[in-house]
Amino acid sequence: MLDQLLESFPNFGLETVSLLLVLVALEAVLSADNAIALAALVQGIPDLKYQQRALNFGLVAAFVLRITLILTATWVIKFWQFELAGAAYLLWLSFKYFSSPEDEQHHHHGLDINSIWQAIPLLAITDLAFSLDSVTTAIALSEERWIVLTGGVIGIIVLRFMAELFIRLLKEFTHLQDAGYLTVTLVGLRLLLRVFDSQFVLPDWLMLSMIGLCFAWGFSQRHPPETITPGPDLSLNLGTVEPLAEDSQEPVSAGTIHKSTELN
């Protein structure tokens, strides 16, 4: 019955729905490494509220670039220079991160991004470089542009929430940021190998397995909790001392004690 209902619309049936679900699942899986890279880029912005704002504006720009890529994909894939540029950019991000000095907690600082306007173009370009791989895969699965566009839109939405989640997780797990940039390196090398010869490219299952191992290592160790041992409170607040009089159960204030002393 559902198939008959869907077939009443042009080019819309169970096969289309199944393909759309595959594309959405593909976008969700491929968005994990993308999301952690985007979350790591905004780590230098001090306020969480501004980090989220940078993600919002950056992913709007990324959405425009991704839609443009999908609409021009059949033309873009004819030029290896685009994949070479994407590979060079991702490998440059990894090099800047791993070659940067470490702090006391053995964390690399990477790019010095401390404002929204620095983060927005980098977020958009980083997502575009990652999308070169996922969009070409989606185009190979379906020639229907609207299906690929729908998958791309859902992928951007998933990416937004995953990136916000990873912003919190990066502060909790010690190796997660390093693992994220390792996946950036893997995607960059994959694009670079595809430029020279597609036969050198690792199979998808092996690529996903390697990314999975990176994430497993990233979640293997938490940051040690901060232990603060407060010292004893040696201060005495005389204003709150209310001694009891000998012949009365009512508390005697400090002012009453002072007056009785003067009378004596």
C-alpha angles and dihedrals in degrees: 000000000000090000091053091050092050093046090059086075119070114262091354121118143123090287090057092048091049091050091048091052090050091052092048091050090047091051091049093051095044091045093066096076090038092051095051090049091052091046091052091051093060095045091099092063103095102213121065090215091058091045089057091046091052089051091051095051093037094053092047087058089043090052091055092048093046093051089048089051092050093049092049097034096113088055097040096053090060090068117067089194091079093057091044090053091048092049092048092050095050093045089048090054090052093046092050090050101046094040093052119100120265126237127225091283092053095252123144116229099210117180116011098237114160105151138058094240092055091050100047099069092041092051092050095047093045092053090047091053091051090046092060087075100040097042094051088050090050092048089053090054097048138014091200104106095199091058092051090045091052091050090048093051092050089046091056091050092049090046092054094056094040091052091052089050092050091051087065095040093052089064091050105045123058102212101031096099091049089049090051093055090047088059089049087055091049093051091046092051090047091055091045093051091048089056092059100036130341089214089071092058114109116243115263094247092054092046092051090046091054091048089048090054090050091053092046089055090045091057095042098093134036127209111264111257116254109250115200117182110197118213123236117285104243097171120112121209104208093185091071097049109112110175120192120245116239096241098033137059092211117103116252116222124225089251092058091052090052093051094048090052092055092051091054 
